[in-house]
């Protein structure tokens, strides 16, 4: 839209020479903008997102879904010459410029990143809905937009063009990722290995944790991870699958142990490899790490629980207990006017109450997916009404809920809502300020973090060191005879109410003597898409930690032309998933009650 005369080079993605020839022909023009321009020279091939040519002055623009505060941005380079999480993007552009300069030595190439600007504010409603992602027969991602759409329809720009010439020059001059080679030598090193089909074996270490070629080897599917490790360590694939040092939860020392001392597996570690610090009545971080190592090495599958500390913690809670979970969205292109890229939108919550006599009530829920509505202020009003029904303790799982109410606090400060002061006081009563807040508070009913309760008092080898609710819930179900007995019965028989499941629904099912995770019982929100696939699809977006399925569902519901039937089915799915999220917290609480008694 911002380059209306631009020409896209599409099709035959495998035919590098044809793509380069089409680009070269277009570049004969004095002034031109090309999308996906292709360059091929000396067996080096690149595509450029946006190339804007005016004579010999060239703008090389790399488009990313990441965001930036453009007003305050100065440089991606830190004081040590590193580039943090931007390294891969900047090296990508550095390679593009290198190849382009080989093709056209006389060009003056200026490099930019095109990013969502978190300082910009959308000036029109429905901006996000104007662009729909689609996939064509060539498996390329495309965009569908209204034929009548004009640049004026977009309102004020929400994207920023960030000059990265300093960073690209730094890479070309110093090659900070490999100080033993110049940038050109590094390019030629990769080129030689690619042309000669020579495998590059990078020394194994802590970085292998993020290997993109890791899969379960099968006769028809190889795992690059296993090939690399078996070649360098001369071990069988079975031994390679032994628990790794980098799998130890929150263990900062794993990088040094793996990269410098070649202690790749947990069975190589002892207490001496940890800086063990004990904490009275709790499982300290280092003690937790030692427990994980010892249980793995001894093939001990029993949970470890700091029972007295857990009992004291539970005794400090005030009944009735309130368990809440939020579903939120933060997208690059805002849904509504007055919002910034990746600004938090809170569109759903679920609220379970556990009474002292053991009754469990799905007390309330909120869901607003109406197109064009900014739901946050109605969301917080509904939450206020729900939680003020009693004075009991409030529980969340990890930081998300506290982060969201802090975000709504800031939004209220810039609003004209008639009950702003009342809502601000409510937020302060159930939360504490985050680090970037201009105010300081800690509420009388500050939400208790059930994740921290798990971390402080409970470890189960079944979780593989993870404290996420999707790991802890199956572990608790696997260990608890109480939960297995209770939740294998229908809702009507277990002193539980539900707003979204029928009375004869059973949350716990068995398959080949194995407990099925309750989340697996629910149908996916979208046909042919698992939650894991949705998480991977949005993994590079800013501000997104989890909840991919709900985020995509909310975005989909913003399109007004969706059929009522499809809209209602997605809403039903969202309500069930969110209810299960708070019920999962209740189940973990019930398990803890079981073990302390």
Protein Blocks (a to p, Z undefined) as FASTA:
>chain_A
ZZmmbccdeejkllmmlmmmmmmmmmmpmbdcdehiacdeehiacddfbacdehjaccdd
dddfbdcdfklpmbfcdfkopakjmlmmmmmmmmmmmmmmmmmmmbccddddddddfkbc
cfbehklmmpccdddfkopacddddfklcfklnopafbdcddfklmmmmmmmnommlmkb
cfklmmmmmmmmmmnopacdddddfklmmpckbccddfklccfklmmmmmmnopafklmm
pccfklpghiaklmmmmmmnopabfklpcfklpccdddehiacfklmmmmmmmmmmnopa
bdcddfklmmmmmmmpccddddddddddddfbdfbghiaehiacdfbdcdddddfkopac
dfbacddfbghiafklmmmmmmmmmmmmpccdcddehjklmmmmmmmmmmmmmpcbfklm
mmmmmmmmmmccdfkbcbdcddfklccdfklmmmmmgccfklnopabfklmmmmmmmmmm
klmmmmmpcfklnopacfkbcfkbcfbdceehiacdfklmpccfbghiafklmmmmmmmp
ghiaghmlmmmmmmmmmpmkbcfklmmmmmmmmmmmmmmmmmmmmmmmmmmmmmmZZ
